[in-house]
């Protein structure tokens, strides 16, 4: 996490856009599939005039966002096919909040999500069900933002191309790239699915892609803006109240 956090004054804190809201999505699984886990945030807001006809109204335009992917990972079962311990993911998300990330929304698909999301809500997070399997709209919106160069995703350092290797060859080892380039559109049911077999012979999947697309979609449709974190405001209020109590008790 050296790419997304840094140590400042002896404390680890967010490096990229620390005041921006964060959106997390879990694409849950048990023992067969991977579990996709991704976090994104808006890196820039701006207005663009997208006219649909020749008559443009004053002030008319669309507010767009650039989205930056903080991280995307795939969680796998244990060596003896043990189930994934999702309690550890909740501890990790709570740690992200404690070091300064504004975790604005946590979403998950419908499979196995009831208990997972309930425990997040008990911990004070906003959490809801969000499925990208019912309709292709989240993927279509993600594709539009991607084509307009409004989505930035990290390139894993372990897959950086060597002197004798091209970037295209290195990309084939990145799971998010593999999954996004192996998607298929089921026009009849208007849903996105993955191919059955990857070019290298492995089984097709879209777990990490689902997590990244769902988190990005939740970010795009949300109206939160940077520096409106209510938890940060309450922290400053608590500090101010402590200072006021001290001043009232001071012997002068």
C-alpha positions, 0 to 999 in steps of 0.5 A: 500500500505504499502507492496509496498511503504514506507516513507523515509525522510518524503516522500512516495516512492517505497519499492520493486525494486524502479528502475524497470519498472512497467507494468499496465493493465486494464481489463475494464467493465461498470456495469456488470463485475468487472474491473481488475487492476494490476501492475507488475515489473521484479525483476530479469534478468538472462540468462539460456541455454536452448538447443534444440539439442546436439550442443550448440553455444557459448553464446547461451541462453535465457534471463529470468525474474522473475516477481513480482506482485505489486498489483492486485485489482478488481473495482466494480460499485457503490451500485446503479450500477453506472459506474466505474469512470476511471478518479480516476484510472488515477489520482491514476496511476499519483500519483504512477508516482509522488512518484517514480514508473517508469510506463513504459507501460499501457495496456488495453483490447479493450473494452471501452479502446480508450478514457482511453488509449488516456488520459493516452497518453496525460498525457505522458504515453506509452499506448496501447491495449493488449487483452488476449482474442484473443489467449491463448499465454499470458496465456500459457507464464504466466503458464510457468513462474508460473510453473518455479517459476518465478512469485511472487504474494502478499497474501492479509493480510486480507486472512491470515489463522488463527490458525484453518484455513489452507492456502488452505482454505484461498486461496479460498477467494482470487479472483486471486486464484479463477479465475486462478483455474477456467479457461478453454481452448477453444481448437477450438478457442485457447482462455482462458475462465472462468467457468460459476459458481464458487464452492461457487455458485457465477458467474465465472469471469477472470477480475483480472486474465486477468489484472495480466496475461496481465501485466505479459505478457507485462513485459516478452516481453519488453526489458526495464531494471532497472534504464533506466527511461527517466523521472528520467534522465530528472529530474537529468538533470533539477537539473543540469541545475538549479545548473549551472544557480545558479553557473553562477549567484553566486557573486564569 
